[in-house]
Amino acid sequence: MQEIGYKKQVERWDVQEIVLRGKSDKNPFVDYNIFGCFTGKNEKVTVDGFYDGDGIYKVRFMPSFEGEYTFKVAGTFADEGAEGEFAVTPATEGNHGPVRVANTYHFAYEDATPYYSIGTTCYVWALQSDEMIAKTLESLKESAFNKIRFCLFPKHYDYNLTEPRSYPYEGTPMDSSVLTKENFGKYQGASEGNHWDFQRFNTAHFAHIETCILALRDMGIEADLIVMHPYDRWGFSEMTAKQDDLYWEYVLARFSAYRNIWWSLANEYDLFPKKSLADWERYAKMVCEKDPYNHLRSIHNCLQFYDYRRPWITHCSIQRIDLYKSAELVEEWREIYKKPIVLDEIAYEGNIQHGWGNISGKEMTRRFWEAALRGGYPGHGETYMNDKDVLWWSHGGVLRGESHKRFQFLYDILLQTPGIGLCPCEKSPWDEIWAVPEESAQKVKKVKDYYLMYFSFMQPSFKEYYFDDESEFEVNVIDTWNMAIESRGVCKGRFKVELPGRQYMAIQIIKVQ
Amino acid sequence: MQEIGYKKQVERWDVQEIVLRGKSDKNPFVDYNIFGCFTGKNEKVTVDGFYDGDGIYKVRFMPSFEGEYTFKVAGTFADEGAEGEFAVTPATEGNHGPVRVANTYHFAYEDATPYYSIGTTCYVWALQSDEMIAKTLESLKESAFNKIRFCLFPKHYDYNLTEPRSYPYEGTPMDSSVLTKENFGKYQGASEGNHWDFQRFNTAHFAHIETCILALRDMGIEADLIVMHPYDRWGFSEMTAKQDDLYWEYVLARFSAYRNIWWSLANEYDLFPKKSLADWERYAKMVCEKDPYNHLRSIHNCLQFYDYRRPWITHCSIQRIDLYKSAELVEEWREIYKKPIVLDEIAYEGNIQHGWGNISGKEMTRRFWEAALRGGYPGHGETYMNDKDVLWWSHGGVLRGESHKRFQFLYDILLQTPGIGLCPCEKSPWDEIWAVPEESAQKVKKVKDYYLMYFSFMQPSFKEYYFDDESEFEVNVIDTWNMAIESRGVCKGRFKVELPGRQYMAIQIIKVQ
């Protein structure tokens, strides 16, 4: 048996990594294989390992249970395999396991802690300089965000013409000095001047992304990995099926064991000129087969939704299609798809020229409340112009907007929901959003234990309620923009709630038990 | 021949009124008839007259041409008829004739002056005290409104429980002192305590409304008469077919000759519990037969549009059905109905508890611009709470909001449109509204003479345009909320327009000829 590196003790839902030496002749990425089998009292898991360069092979595993585990590693990567054993200790504070779908429309961590997604998008924050990455992490730390969407491949797009810190393959890119804001659109897909070996991964690129995933994990933030995207001048969006499959296998082998990852098969899948639905379904099949932990899986659209009814899709990852209605449609989508509705793009707060990137902080905050109270999960992004063309939506860095400051307030209120998740009340009037706990919606009860009413852009100066003659309710008036909560004491029977006649107000009504 | 009252000389599109004595025994409203035939060089028009009480009968006529006219009056109202002649003089300043549909989607006065409708709603302003009516007229005078919707019958509704100044029939109303904000909904239609003779009109009621129509006319404001509505505690919404027909005949005979009236068959036609589509079609047939001047005709919905494709309907009179999208749908409706789109209710600016009456001044102004630039006509209303429960939407009085102050600015810009009316440009990007002149849309021309771009709630900090290499354009940046216009000089080829990164901005681009 060869000398192997691994931890004798690992925390539940943490990564066990088996490190082995192996063959480095030929092309180890394609010519040799490696896999590991991990056995504990409650599970037996077989996973692919991967080549990490310099003759080093790795196999990663995330244990889902406490207790003793044994493992065996085999494959053509070396003349002999390896085996060993280790102990899985209880999860420590802040480690709740991976996020799962808890009750059709809502998420919870595997330890049953509710997960109310407050997402943001920074497409290539992980491919910026160390300094910028540190800034982004600092911004995230001070924010309420608990999910971030980002790409594994570099991005070629308006405001994104510079070179990434690294490339996923060995080779050399085209000369980017020819690019201008005016001509960049002409360079799409496999442009002239690129020389890549799509059979040899740049292991440093992937290792770096792993440090980013871990940094997020340690802040309690889910890494929603966008595995493919069409904003490309290098040809990564136009590889052959065989090359794609090699990439997917590599990505799955490297990242699956991180508890805080989600799979986003693509951003704007419908903008790839050379992929068919069959391609997406093939990648999905690989993810289902090769990720033994069943991380959340979805795919993000531009002009046309993917069919979110496909069984492999765990949740909708929606880009709004209508310029005016986005969060307002959550109920319709819940009805159609019967899955959690994540609004990963409801336009970005900012002031660039594009209509998807110039809504106000107030409108973004309104869309967040509207989405959350309708039983969905809103996503943020920022596209404010600045001297350095550094926009949060793409590069990360510093948050400049107004909406993000208000998400912790919303999040704290979401945490007060009895059970897991809000849903629209069947008794909602046409001009108010009445959110009630998902679990109470499933029970036929005249009066719910908890209501949250939201008035969106409307500015009523009062509202009147009547539930029954007996129940007593604590009533709070919430100013969602100014982040203030004002108690109105205990109400009973018919009652009137005075409001300030401003936009963005809500009322919280809690039944006294 | 009996002695008759009439004017020897009348202005084109003004009212000629023939006044005659007749029988006052039995019930002159039903037992006798009167009609007049007016003959000029270019037209011969027969109209019904009406009984105006105290043995007086009247026949009204609006001449559409200049020159000599003769008339004959006959009927069972008297033992002998009457005849005479008069001269029609040219229209004086401010008299442009009735409003007509000019070019499928837009209006013009009969003298071809474009009419850009800037409407408001004050349901029963005409049935308030003299003092309140004077206040309303004062407010209208200082406003940009050139159309007002109002009811002929009194109104029973939230914030509208007091007695009107008069009733349309002889009789006595129920005791309104029993009404409260809580119980008024129980009194609907023909409530107990009402005693009306639906065969005897209160002529003073109608004569008073005529003074209001004339006051509006003299300010250049169209009177959009809501002939029936369902907000009723007296039974006026539940009369028999025969009673309805008598009412319609009377209304048509009295009001048709006023050049500034429009017929709105009903407000919220779909809320009448006892009327069928056949009823509305029967009234429509009467209007078409009995109004020889073809005043504009429509009918207003609550939850479901009337079929605006019906040939008698000259324009859509829409209440928005979706809480979020209203003005945004103008293009769709234009496509479907091929008629002018008047958005008579896109929610009201205010702060009452109802979702239809609590949008902000900014949102109302946004909807006005959005509707106008999409080639439709927006309507205003105000529902701000106050000590006296006097709300513009119902009573008129004083305007309290913010949007109305910005309509003259919009109107002045609409007047700059070459030809008659704006329409959406077929080249509009998905995230901008590009309005171009309706007449240029009908010509296949690459570059239009005039563009108006609107960015609605979005806040771009610049926009870039390219039409062709040769054309020169005057470019103005318009702040629709702050009512400021800033010239950006003459641009050519590809050009960039810097914007302040605020909401509610527009750009006007005028081709240098």
Interface residues (C-beta under 8 A of the other chain):
Chain A: L323 Y324 K325 E328 N351 I352 Q353 H354 G355 W356 N358 I359 S360 E363 M385 P429 W430 D431 E432 F455 F457 M458 Q459 P460 S461 F462 K463 E464 G501 Q503
Chain B: L323 Y324 K325 E328 G350 N351 I352 Q353 H354 G355 W356 N358 I359 S360 E363 M385 P429 W430 D431 E432 F455 F457 M458 Q459 P460 S461 F462 K463 E464 G501 Q503
